[in-house]
Amino acid sequence: MDTGTHLVIGLGLAGLSQIDPVVAASPAVTTAVFVGTVIGSQIPDVDGLLRFKGNATYIRNHRGRSHSLPALLIWTLLITGALALCFHGLPLLHVGMWVAIAVCFHVFTDLFNTYGTQALRPFSEKWVSWNIIHIFDPFIFLSHLVAIFMWSFHLAKPQLIFPFLYALIALYYMWRSLDHYILEKGLYRKDPTYQPGDKYTLIVTFHFYVWNVVKRRTDGTFQLGELRNLKLKWIDTIKCEEHPAIEASKKHENIQALLYFSSYACAEVSEHHWGYEVRWADVRYRHRKQYPFVAVLRMDHNFLTLDSYVGWVNESRLEKKLKVDLL
């Protein structure tokens, strides 16, 4: 989820903690849990600091180890330990439990996005992305704002507001998950071009009844479409090219970062008087007829690197990112 949504969830979990009699009985414990859930709801994304080491490092590691199973325990212990130093006499089991809930809830919600996480580490480096909930979901965000507003102005007790909120959120997640499952399983019936072996991925968008569709054909071709109001429409087809320059590009760290993160990357190559430009794009992210998540490598005719870029960029800004003038 986005930072704002993680923040309101942290505040919401602080309100939910009032159902714990030990927390509700002490203003000091309530404050400690409030601080702990807010920090816990944010701390897995501390790996955003990796941006300072470059886009390749960030893409390869964001939502990786910081969202792993060991990290859940590490973040909980660090935050609870810091709170113990600031608030004397805390019931650490209760405080630690609410901090752990906040940290785990952060990772849990991230699993439902298209970007995904490596939550199965250290057992697997697989990126788990369920494509069910948009990275910013208006219902989740606004429902939390309403609950926090009611709590702030004492319109109802938090012991009533927040259990109702999270029961509603749980039902919402179940509905969206079931809806996604049914729609994705039935895509081949809506596709007149379906061939045995075709694999479909249904990807959430900002709109409830509009989904993006990626079909991987057995010949390596990707077909991109849209499911709008239960009607499937194909809008683009991408044939992944094969070329020695493409194979050579896989040795570059920027290309490796994208390929490590995505199994939906497709390459195309163009030849110029100075050499080759290889462009890898993650076909899951199509926006306004463009694929903004790319890794681009420019090489001379001997496959030596001239310039490169990896990250999110639109076509008009890409040339500014590639600093070498090759005209």
C-alpha positions in Angstrom: 0.0 0.0 0.0 1.0 3.6 -0.2 2.5 5.5 2.7 -0.6 7.4 3.5 -2.7 4.2 3.8 -0.1 2.5 6.0 -0.2 5.6 8.2 -4.0 5.6 8.7 -3.9 1.8 9.3 -1.3 2.4 12.0 -3.7 5.0 13.6 -6.6 2.6 13.2 -4.7 -0.2 15.0 -3.9 2.1 17.8 -7.7 2.7 18.1 -8.3 -1.1 17.9 -5.9 -1.7 20.7 -8.4 -0.1 23.1 -10.2 -3.5 23.1 -7.2 -4.7 25.2 -8.0 -3.9 28.8 -4.4 -3.6 29.7 -3.9 -0.9 27.1 -7.1 0.9 27.7 -6.5 1.1 31.5 -3.3 3.2 31.2 -2.8 6.5 29.4 1.0 5.7 29.3 0.4 2.3 27.7 -2.1 3.7 25.3 0.5 6.3 24.2 3.2 3.7 23.8 1.0 1.5 21.7 -0.1 4.5 19.6 3.5 5.3 18.9 4.4 1.6 18.3 1.6 0.9 15.8 2.2 4.0 13.8 6.0 3.3 13.6 5.3 -0.4 13.0 2.9 0.3 10.2 5.7 2.2 8.4 9.0 0.6 9.3 9.1 -2.2 6.7 9.3 0.5 4.0 12.5 1.9 5.6 14.2 0.2 2.7 13.1 3.1 0.6 16.4 4.7 1.7 18.0 2.3 -0.8 17.1 4.8 -3.5 20.2 6.7 -2.5 22.3 3.7 -3.7 20.7 3.8 -7.1 17.5 2.6 -8.8 18.9 -0.9 -9.5 19.6 -1.5 -5.8 16.3 -0.1 -4.8 14.3 -2.2 -7.3 16.1 -5.4 -6.5 15.6 -5.0 -2.7 12.5 -2.9 -2.0 9.9 -5.0 -0.2 12.5 -7.8 0.0 14.4 -8.5 3.2 12.6 -5.7 5.1 9.3 -7.5 4.5 10.6 -11.1 5.2 9.6 -13.4 8.0 12.7 -12.7 10.1 12.1 -9.0 9.6 8.7 -9.2 11.2 10.3 -10.4 14.4 13.3 -8.0 14.2 11.1 -4.9 13.6 8.8 -5.9 16.5 11.7 -6.4 18.9 13.4 -3.1 17.9 10.3 -1.0 18.2 9.2 -2.6 21.5 12.7 -2.3 22.9 12.8 1.4 22.0 9.5 2.0 23.6 10.6 0.1 26.8 13.5 2.6 27.0 11.1 5.6 26.7 8.2 4.4 28.8 9.1 2.7 32.1 7.1 -0.2 33.4 5.3 -1.1 30.2 3.6 -4.5 29.9 5.9 -5.5 27.1 3.9 -8.6 26.0 0.8 -6.4 25.3 2.8 -3.6 23.7 4.8 -6.0 21.6 1.7 -7.8 20.4 0.2 -4.6 19.0 3.5 -3.6 17.4 3.7 -7.0 15.8 0.1 -6.7 14.5 1.0 -3.4 12.9 4.2 -4.7 11.3 2.5 -7.9 10.0 -0.5 -6.0 8.8 1.8 -3.8 6.7 3.3 -6.8 4.9 0.0 -8.6 4.7 -1.6 -5.6 2.8 1.4 -5.3 0.5 0.9 -8.9 -0.7 -2.4 -7.9 -2.3 -0.8 -5.4 -4.6 0.7 -5.9 -8.0 4.2 -4.9 -6.8 4.2 -7.7 -4.2 6.8 -8.6 -1.6 9.4 -11.3 -0.8 7.4 -12.2 2.3 8.5 -15.9 2.1 12.2 -15.2 2.7 14.4 -16.9 3.8 12.5 -20.0 2.4 12.0 -18.5 -1.0 13.0 -15.3 -3.0 9.8 -15.5 -5.0 7.9 -12.2 -5.4 4.4 -12.7 -4.0 1.9 -10.4 -5.6 -1.8 -11.3 -5.6 -3.0 -8.4 -7.8 -6.2 -7.9 -5.9 -6.0 -4.6 -4.1 -4.7 -1.4 -5.7 -1.7 0.2 -4.0 -4.1 3.1 -3.1 -7.5 1.8 -2.3 -10.1 4.6 -1.7 -12.4 2.4 0.4 -9.6 1.3 2.8 -8.2 4.8 3.1 -11.5 6.7 3.5 -13.0 4.1 5.9 -10.0 4.6 8.2 -10.3 8.4 8.0 -14.0 8.2 9.0 -13.2 5.9 12.0 -10.3 8.1 13.1 -12.5 11.2 12.9 -15.2 9.5 15.0 -12.6 8.5 17.6 -11.0 12.0 17.6 -14.3 13.8 18.3 -15.6 11.1 20.7 -18.6 10.3 18.5 -18.4 6.7 19.7 -16.1 4.5 21.8 -13.0 3.1 20.0 -14.0 -0.3 21.4 -17.1 0.0 19.1 -15.6 1.9 16.1 -12.5 -0.1 15.3 -13.8 -3.7 15.7 -16.6 -2.7 13.3 -14.1 -1.1 10.9 -11.8 -4.1 10.7 -14.7 -6.5 10.4 -15.8 -4.4 7.4 -12.3 -4.4 6.0 -12.0 -8.2 6.4 -15.3 -8.6 4.5 -14.0 -6.2 1.8 -10.8 -8.2 1.4 -12.7 -11.4 1.1 -15.1 -10.0 -1.5 -12.3 -8.6 -3.6 -10.3 -11.8 -3.3 -13.3 -13.9 -4.3 -14.2 -11.6 -7.1 -10.6 -11.7 -8.5 -10.4 -15.4 -8.3 -13.7 -16.0 -10.1 -12.9 -13.4 -12.8 -9.4 -14.7 -13.5 -10.5 -18.3 -13.7 -13.1 -17.4 -16.2 -11.0 -15.2 -18.5 -10.4 -18.0 -21.1 -14.2 -18.3 -21.6 -14.3 -14.6 -22.6 -11.4 -14.9 -25.0 -12.2 -16.1 -28.5 -8.4 -16.3 -29.2 -7.8 -18.7 -26.3 -5.4 -21.6 -27.0 -4.6 -24.4 -24.5 -1.5 -23.4 -22.5 -2.3 -19.7 -22.5 -1.9 -18.2 -19.0 -3.9 -15.2 -17.8 -3.1 -12.7 -15.0 -5.8 -10.4 -13.8 -4.4 -7.1 -12.4 -6.3 -4.6 -10.2 -6.7 -1.0 -11.2 -8.0 2.0 -9.3 -11.5 1.3 -10.5 -13.5 -1.5 -9.0 -15.0 -2.9 -12.2 -12.0 -2.3 -14.5 -9.1 -4.8 -14.5 -6.0 -5.1 -16.6 -5.3 -8.5 -18.2 -2.0 -10.0 -19.2 -2.0 -13.2 -21.3 1.2 -15.1 -21.8 1.0 -17.3 -24.9 2.9 -20.5 -25.3 5.0 -18.8 -28.1 6.3 -16.2 -25.6 4.0 -13.4 -26.8 2.3 -11.2 -24.3 -1.2 -10.0 -25.1 -2.5 -7.0 -23.0 -6.1 -6.2 -22.5 -8.8 -4.8 -20.3 -11.7 -6.4 -18.5 -14.3 -3.6 -18.1 -17.7 -4.4 -16.8 -17.1 -8.1 -17.4 -16.2 -7.5 -21.1 -12.7 -8.4 -22.3 -11.0 -6.3 -24.9 -7.4 -6.8 -26.2 -5.5 -3.6 -26.8 -1.9 -4.6 -27.4 0.4 -7.5 -28.4 4.1 -7.7 -27.6 6.4 -10.2 -29.1 9.6 -10.6 -27.1 12.5 -10.4 -29.4 15.6 -12.5 -29.6 19.0 -11.0 -30.4 22.6 -11.3 -29.3 22.4 -7.8 -27.9 19.5 -8.8 -25.7 21.5 -11.8 -24.3 24.4 -9.5 -23.7 22.2 -7.0 -21.9 21.4 -9.6 -19.2 24.9 -9.2 -17.7 24.2 -5.5 -16.8 23.1 -4.8 -13.2 20.2 -2.6 -14.3 18.8 -5.3 -16.5 19.4 -7.9 -13.9 17.5 -5.8 -11.3 14.4 -5.7 -13.5 14.6 -9.4 -14.4 15.1 -10.3 -10.7 12.0 -8.4 -9.8 9.7 -9.3 -12.7 8.8 -12.4 -14.6 6.7 -10.3 -17.0 9.7 -8.5 -18.6 9.9 -8.4 -22.4 12.8 -7.1 -24.5 13.1 -5.3 -27.9 16.2 -4.1 -29.6 16.9 -1.3 -32.1 20.1 -0.9 -34.1 21.8 2.5 -34.6 25.0 3.8 -36.1 26.6 3.8 -32.7 25.4 0.3 -31.7 22.3 -1.1 -30.0 19.6 0.0 -27.7 17.9 -2.8 -25.7 14.7 -2.0 -23.9 13.2 -4.3 -21.3 9.7 -3.4 -20.1 7.5 -4.9 -17.4 4.3 -5.5 -19.4 2.1 -5.5 -16.3 2.3 -1.7 -16.0 0.7 -0.2 -19.1 -0.3 3.4 -18.8 -1.6 5.6 -21.6 -0.2 3.3 -24.3 3.2 3.2 -22.7 5.1 0.8 -20.4 6.7 3.1 -17.8 8.6 0.5 -15.8 11.7 -0.1 -18.0 15.4 -1.0 -18.1 17.2 0.4 -21.0 20.8 -0.3 -22.0 22.7 1.3 -24.9 25.8 -0.6 -26.1 28.3 -0.2 -28.9 28.6 -2.8 -31.6 30.9 -4.8 -29.3 28.2 -4.9 -26.6 30.1 -2.5 -24.4 27.9 -0.3 -22.2 27.4 3.3 -23.3 24.5 4.3 -21.1 21.7 2.7 -19.1 18.7 3.4 -17.0 16.2 1.4 -14.9 13.1 2.7 -13.2 9.8 4.4 -13.8 9.8 6.9 -16.6 7.6 8.1 -19.4 8.8 8.2 -23.0 9.3 12.0 -23.0 11.6 11.9 -20.0 13.7 8.8 -20.9 16.1 10.7 -23.1 16.9 13.0 -20.1 17.7 10.0 -18.0 20.0 8.6 -20.6 22.8 11.2 -20.4 25.0 10.2 -23.2 24.4 12.1 -26.4 24.4 9.6 -29.2 23.0 11.7 -32.0 
